[in-house]
Structure formats: C-alpha cells, structure tokens
Amino acid sequence: MSDVDEHLDLTEINAVRRLLTSKPRPVGWDERRARLDEVGSVWPIADDIRCEDAVFDGLDGEWSLAPGSDRDKVLLFFHGGGYCSGSLKSHRRMVTEAGRAMGMRTLAIDYRRAPEHPFPAQHEDALTAWRFLGRQGIAPDRIVVGGDSAGGNLTLCLVSILCAAGERLPRCLWLVSPWTDLSMSGATLSTKDAIDPIIHRAYLEELATAYVPHGVGRRDPLISPLFADLSGFPPMLIQVGSAETLLSDATRLAQAAGAADVKVGLEIWPHMIHAWPVWNAGLSAGRRTLHSAGSFVREYL
C-alpha cells in the first residue's frame, strides 16, 4: 500500500469513527438496534442493485442481485450485531456490494435476536435458510456462507451442525471481524481496547449474557466456534482490522483452522475498525476488502 493510499484510509476511517461517536452510546436494546440501523444505512445501496423480499418458513430475508451476477450462485449472509442488534437494513450496503464483488446473488437473513430469542434460535434460523436454498435448487457447492462479527460466529456454527449431520457443505466461507470466543479470552480485548471505537469487554459481556442461556458454557463449540473441531471445514477467508479488540478472535481462528488442515486466508487490514466493510461506500479500504473477498470466492466457484 502506498503512502497516498494509507493517508486516504486514515482520513476515511477517521470520518467513520466520527460518525460512530457523534451521538452518546445508546442504552437498551431498542436504542442500540435503532442506532446500528442508523449508522449502517448512512449510505444507501447502489442504484443498479435489485433487491427482492424473501419470506419463508417464518423468516424474513432479502435477495440482491447486481448486474452481470450469476443467479445460480449464492452468498448466504448473516449480519453482525452481537446476536442482539443488526438487521437487513444495517448491513444492506455491505452484503449487496459483496455480491457484486463475488459475482453472485445474495440472500441476507433477518434471524431472530437475543435476548427475546436466545441460543439456539439463531442456529435454527441459519439451518432453515440453508434448507430453503436447497429447495430453490441451489447446490451446496454453489453457495458461499459468510457474515461479520456474530454473523461470522453463526457461519461457523452452521458448518459445524452440517458436519455433525454428515451433510454436504458450502463451497467456502467468508468471515469479517468474526466473534469466535464468547469466553472473552483474547489478548487484544485489552491491548486494543483504547483504539476500538465499538467493541469493549463490558459490552461483549452484556451481549453474551443476553445470548447464552444459563447453564450453557461459553466455551461450548456451538457458542464459541474457536473451540470447535474444524476438521473438514471448507476453505475460509478471514478479514479483520488491526484496530479491533476482536483481532485475537480472528488470528486464533486462523491458527486453529490451519492446524486442522483447513485452507485458510487471513487478512489484517491496517487501521481498520470492527466490521469496516459496512461503510464501504465512503471507505476505499472497505471496497478493497470486498474486492479481495470476491477474488477469493471466484477462485472456488
């Protein structure tokens, strides 16, 4: 990366930081959800993207298609938000531009959220979406599953469930800023705390308490996929920012996947914050991140 690119990245990411801190940190689930929807949808989707509602088996979802993309290949996308926030609205720009970069249709899922719907409701919804794609005639080897933050967690957990059932798996996985360890043992939760504008230990504790039922261990592999048996998993691309408290969640996942003989790519993007591709419209590093993900996916599909 040239000095010019780095200067631009710093200028743009600082503008996103100002957006995120322009209002007091919200309190309460309704306020948090509304705030994430607000900051995530500052930039609308591109004019040439076609979106269509997908309602099935009690779930709401949304298809998107960019010009020239292949309708018969699908990115199944799970949004972030700590399992408690996030929606189709907050992540619409990210998933639609990811579909463009990958050259395929996308299906984003509005899965149930905690605390109203704790674990395993989200796993049930992810599996429902997977089954829906099968009924649409989309073969597993033409599907990419991906997500950011908690959506990355859900991506990994879905594959664990499919592996345990002996079912066919998606062709590859795309994970952005994945939250893989709800026991919060990563070193960067402390070392990056002062520079991460979004994710802090106390906030994660609140999210995990809302999501994980009493009596379920935080190191359960279906809660914290960092501790899952990753043997036989599809190739995965992990993208994380250097300014994230969850950096260790990503790097330790890459190490665990590699030790399990999974083909894994790890990209650590300088100066980037948690889930930065959400703001790709105003962030050139976000657009480059999606382009890189598109190149990875095209290698396999």
Buried (B, 14 or more C-beta within 10 A) or exposed (E): EEEEEEEBBEEBBEEBBEBBEEEEEBEEBEBBBBBBBBBBBEBEBEEEBEBEEBEBEEBBBBBBBBEEBBEEBBBBBBBBBBBBBBBBBBBBBBBBBBBBBBBBBBBBBBBBBBEEBBBBBBBBBBBBBBEBBBEEEBEBBBBBBBBBBBBBBBBBBBBBBBBEEEEEBBBBBBBBBBBBBBBBBBEBBEEBEEBBBBBBEEBBEBBBBBBBEEEBEBEBBBBBBBBBEBEEBBBBBBBBBBBBBBBBBBBBBBEBBEEBEBEBBBBBBBBBBBBBBBBBBBBBBBBBBBBBBBEBBEEBB
